[in-house]
């Protein structure tokens, strides 16, 4: 299994990207939701897009930007 996390900050001002940096260290969807819901303001689960029976894209509104997590 390969784990690759990155934050694309194209067009995002540095002061808005900096608070998102911890998201690159989250390992599981549970980590994402626990961390995000603990933020102030709390992240909002925007959508879950089912790709197939094993893969889902989880879209989170993190106030400064939308984050997309690919989960398998």
C-alpha positions, 0 to 999 in steps of 0.5 A: 500500500502506498500513502501519498498526501499532498495539499495543492495550494494553487491560487490559495494565499499562503495565510489561508493554506498554512492552517491546512498543513496538518491535514497532510499528516492524517492517516485515516478517514476517522482521523480526518473527521475527528481532526476536522470536527475539532477545528474552530470553525469546525470542518463540514463534511460536504459530500462523499462520492462513491467511486466503487465498492472500495474507493470513496472521495470524501469532500470536506469544507475546511473554511479556507478551502475544500479538501478532498480525501481519496479513501480505499 
